């Protein structure tokens, strides 16, 4: 009897494999939720927070103060990458991704419950900044794990395609958050929106978190991490390993992703404020620009995942970065308002967000590739989030300041400088590491 039951027992003990649908949906749903939360804040940073959390100053100062809190998340992200990366490389991808999702989600829900400056004074912007730190901390751990969940389950020759799915969460999250605000502004008046309506996108995050947890808890550990466990390849302190053995890879990877972040936040957070505050476009129409841009962004990401597996990520990334450099010269002509200045915004968004999709679609697989499985969660997360500090955190603030003080052409020069730095770092990394 025991001899007959043994094979059955062995069959039951065999590890369950994740299906492609499970892998791709779990990687996509998490980043969609995280970026929905992130962009809801970016939208509110333009319309709501300068009025309700930073009153008593002129509109431009209030907007810059709001963008300053926006940037806090990017400085929090490397800390999240360190903490979640440590456990992701030591304990596993699955449990760490669940914890990261909860951290981001809870921070977002609390934002929707915060009292305003009028109600509690200076404590309001301080609490807002603390919640924004929590958002960044959670996203710092989410992104790397989602990319590894996809790429470490990818069949041979399809890493760029699988690595595209967590990246697709960015345009989907942007579409949902912009769409949510757009619908709100059509069904309630401005007074109601500023009183309570702005809170709804943040509170709605609880429904998305529930869905994300259900999907995430249904998956098993990635094959590459499971293999590293069997071979006892885990390191005690993954961050120390990254900073000692892979510091040049970390440095070059950070700046290889620089233009990705600069372009994205020029085309989203800064563009939204520019359209509303400078050009004077109604906020509803400015949100339509965001929604349109998110669709173009998604198309670019999907195309990147298909093409990069055929051409190789190295050649593809070099070509796209060069194209972004050329696009920087078109920024001023397209975005300088004239009698028909608003009409030029759609060509700007179409080109900018398509290029953004092409570079963002491959950057996840690119940043994960140089690191071994034992430190890949930490290494790729740190690289991505350091790039966020140097690229994304300052982009809306820098572009606003440059445009106000030196003119639109200097915003283009800022993008061009980022493209040149990225091009040099991709070349320095070389084909074998990209």
N, C-alpha and C positions, 0 to 999 in steps of 0.2 A: 504493500500500500504506500509506504513512504517513498519507494522508488518511482511510483507513478506520479506522486504529488510533487516530486522535486522539480521536473521540468515546468510544471504549471507555476510553481513558486518562483522559478527563475524568470518565467515570462512576466509575472506580476512585478517583479523587482526591476525589470528593464525600464530605463528612464523614458518617460513620455516625451516625444519630440513636438516642438511647436510647429503648427502648420504655417505656410507663408501668410495666409490671411490673418492668423493670430498675431504673428510677429509684426506685420506691417500696420495692422489696426492699433496694436498696443503702442507702437512707436509714434504713430500719427496722432492718436487721441490725446496723449499726454502733452505733446508739444503744442497741439491746438489749444488745449485748456490754458497752458502756461502763457502762450502768446495772446490769447484772448484777454487774460488778466492784465498782461503787460501793456497791451495797446489801449485797453479801457482807461488805464492810468494816463497814457500819452494823450488821449483825446480829452480827458478831463483836465489835464495840465494846461490845455489851451483855453478851454471854455469855462471851467468851473473853479478850479483851485485859485487862480489869480483873484477872483471875486470873493470867494468864501473863506479862503485860508490866508491870503496875503493882501488884505485891504489896507487902505490908508496911504498908498503910494501911487505914483503915476502908472498908467497901464503898462508901459514898457518895462519898468522896474518890477512890477508884479509878475509879468510874464517871465522875466529872467529868473526871478526867485522861484517860480513854479518849475521852470526847467532845471534849476539847481537841485530841487528835490527829485526831479525825474532822473538826474544823473547819479543819485545816491545808489540806486539799484545796481548800476554797473560796477561800482566800487565794492558792493557787497558780493557780487557774483564770484570773484576768485575765492573768497572765504567759503562760500557754499561749495565751490568746486573742490577745495581742499578737504572739507569735512565729508561731503557725500562721496567724493572720489576715493577717500581713504576706505570708507565702508564698502563702496562699490567694488574696489579691488581686493578687499579682504573678505567681505561677507558674501557679496554677490550683487548682480545688476538688479534683480527683481525687487528685493526688499528695499534697496536704496532708492529705486525709482518711486516706490509707493510713498516713502518718507518725504522725498523732494516734492511730490505732487501735493501732499498735505500741507507742507510748509508754505508753499506758494499760495495755495487755495485759501488757507485760513487767514493769511495776511491780507488777501484781496477782500474777503468777506468783512473783515474788521474795518477796512477803508470805507465800505458802504454804511457802516454804523457810526462813524466818527462824528462828534459834535464839531461845529464850525468855530471860526475865530470869534464871531459875535457871541457865541455861547460860553466858551471857556478861555478865550484870549490866546496868549502865545503858546499855550499847551497844545492847541489844535494843529498848527504847522509842525510842531515837534512830534506829535503822535503820527501825523501823516508821514513824516520822514522816517520814523521807526518802522511803520508798515511797509513803506517803500523799500527799506533795507531788507525786510522779510521777504518781499517779492523777489528781490535780486538774489538773496541767499538761496531761495528755493529753485529759481531758474538756473542758478550756477550749478546745481546738482542734477537738474533734470536733463539738460541738453545732452551732455556727454553720455549719460546712461541710455537715452533714447536712441542716439546714433549707434552705440555699441549693440543695443538690442537688435537693431536692424542689420548692421554690417556683419556682426559675428554670427548671424544666422543665414547670411547670404550665400547662394551657390557660387561656384567659381565663375568669374567673369561678369558677375552682376552686382558688385559692391557699390558702384556708383548709383545703380538703379535702386537698390535697397536703401542706400544711404540718403536717397532723395526723399523718402517718405517722412522721416521726422522733420526734415526741412520744410516739407509741404505744410506742416502745422503753422508756420509763420503766416503765409497768405490766408489760410483758412481762418486763423485767429483774428487777423486784421479785418477780414471780410465780416466776420460775425460781430466783432466789437463795434466797427464803424456802422454796420447795418442796424445794430441794436440802438445806438444813439440816434441814427437817422430816423428810425421808426418812432422813437420817443418824441423827437422834436416835431413830428407830424401829428401826434395824437394828444399832446398836452402843450399848454402855452409856456412861454419862457419863464414866467413867475413860478409855475408849478415845477418846471424842470429844475430850476435853481433851488427850490425849496426841498423837494424830495425825489424828483424823477431821476436825477443824476446818480442816485444811489442804486437804482435797480440793476444796471449791468454788473456792478460789483457783487450784489447779493445773489444774482442769478448764477454766479460761479459755483454755488453749492450744488446745483443740479449737475453741472458739468463734472465736478469733482466726484460725485457719486458714480457717474458713468465711467469715468477714468479709472477709479479704483476697481470697479467690477471687471473691466477689461484687463487691467494690469495684474490682478490677483489670479487670473485664469492661465497665465503663462508659466513656463518653466525656465530654469536658468539657461543662458546661452551655451552652445556646445564648446566654444573656445574657452570660456571661463571654467566650465565643468572639466575640461581637459587640463587646464592649468591647476585645478584642485587635485586631480589624480596624480599629476606629475610633481605636486608639492612645489609649485613655482611661485606661490604667493610671497610677497615681501612684507616685512614688518611695518615699515613706514613708506608707503608708495610715494608720497610727496618728496621725501628725502632722496629717494632713488631718482625721481624726475629731475630734481634740482642739481644732483651731482653728475649723473650719467647722461642726461638728455637736455642739459641747459641750453645748448646751442639750437637744438631742435625746437625747444620751447620758445626761444627768442625769435627764430626765423618764422616759425609757425604763427606767432602772434602778429607779426607785421605782414605776413602773407595774407592774413584775413583782414587787414586794416581797411582797405578800400571797400570791402563788402559791407562793413558796418557804417562807414562814412556815407556811402551812397544811399544805403537804406534809410538812415535817419534824416538825411537831407530830403529824400523823396516822401517821407511820411510825417514825422513829428514837426520838422521845420516847415515843410511845405504847407501843412495844415495851418500853422500859426501865420505864415506869410500870406496865404490866401485870405484869411479872415482879418488879420490886423493891418496889413499893408495894402493889399489889392481891394479889400472891402467886399469880398464875396460873402453872401449869406452862409451861415454855418452849415445849413442843410446841404447847400450846393457843394461846399468844400468837402463834406463827408461823402458825397457822391463821387468826387474825385478819388478819395481814398478807397471806396468800394471798387471802382473801376480799376484802380491801380493794383488792388489785391488780386484781381482776376488775371491781369497781365503778369503779375509776379508769379502766380501759380503755374501759368503756361510755361514761363521761362524755366522754372524748377523742373517740371516734368520733361521738357525737352533736354535739359542738361543731363538728367539721369540717363536718358536714352543715348545721347550722342557721346558723352564722356566715356562710357564703357567701350565704345568703338574706336575713338580717337586716342584714348588715354587721357587721364585727368591733367597731366602735366601740360601737354600741348593745348588742351582745351582752356585751362585756367590762364595760361599766358595770353592766348588770343582774346579772351573776354576782358582781361585786365587792360590790355592795350586799347580795346574798344571803349572801355570806360574812360580812359585817358583822353581819347578823342571827343567823347561826349561832353567832357568838362568844358570844352570851348563853346559848346552850344547852349550852356546853361544861361549865360547872361542874355543872349538874343531871345531865347524862348521865355525867360522869366522877367524881363524888364517890362513893366506895365505901360501900355500905350492905349490908344483908343479901343483896340481889340485885344488888349493884353491878356484878358481872361481866357480867350480862345486858345492861346499858346500853351496853356497849362496842360491840356490833354496830350498834345504831342510830347511835351516834356515828360509827363508821367508814363506815357506809353513806352518811350525809349528807355527812360531811366529804370522803370520797374521791370522791364523785360531783361535788361542787362543785369539788374539785381538778381532776378531769378536764375540767370545763367551762372553767376558766380556763387550764389548762395546754395544752389542745388548740389554743387560738388564740394563745398567747403567742409561739410561734415566728414565725408569719407577721407578727404585730403588731410585733415588735422588728426584723424585717428590712425592713419596708415603708418606713421613713423614709429609708433610706440608698441612694445610687446604687450600681450594680453594681461600680464601681471601688473602693469602700471598704466594701461591704456585709458581707463576711466579717468584717473587723475590727470594724466598727461594731456589728453585731448580736451578735457574740461578746462584745465588751467589755460591752455593755449587759446581756446575760444573766448574765455572770459577776460583774459588780459587784453585780447584784441578789442573786446567790448569797451574796456576802460579807455584805451587810446583812440578808438574809433567812434563808438556809439555814444558814450557818456557825454562827450563834449560837443558832438556834431550839431545838435539843435541850438545850443547856446552859442557856439562859435559862428555858425552860419548866420544867426540872428544878429550878432554883434558885428560881423564883417559887413553884412548887407547894410546895416544902419549907419556904420561909420565910414566905410570905404566903397560901397556900391556892390552891385550884383556880380560883377566880373571877379571880385576877390573870393566869392563863394566858389566859383568855378576853379580858381587857382588852388583853393584848399582841396577840392576834389582831385585835381590833377596831381598835386603833391602826394596825396594818399595813393593814387594809382602807380606813380613812379616807385614809391617805397615798396608797395606790394609786388610789383614786377621784379624788382631786384631781389627780394627775399624768396620768391618762388624759384628764380634762377639759381639762387644760392642753395636752396634745399635740394634741387636736382631731381631728375626724372624718377630715380629709384625710391625716393622718399615721399613723393606726391602721388 
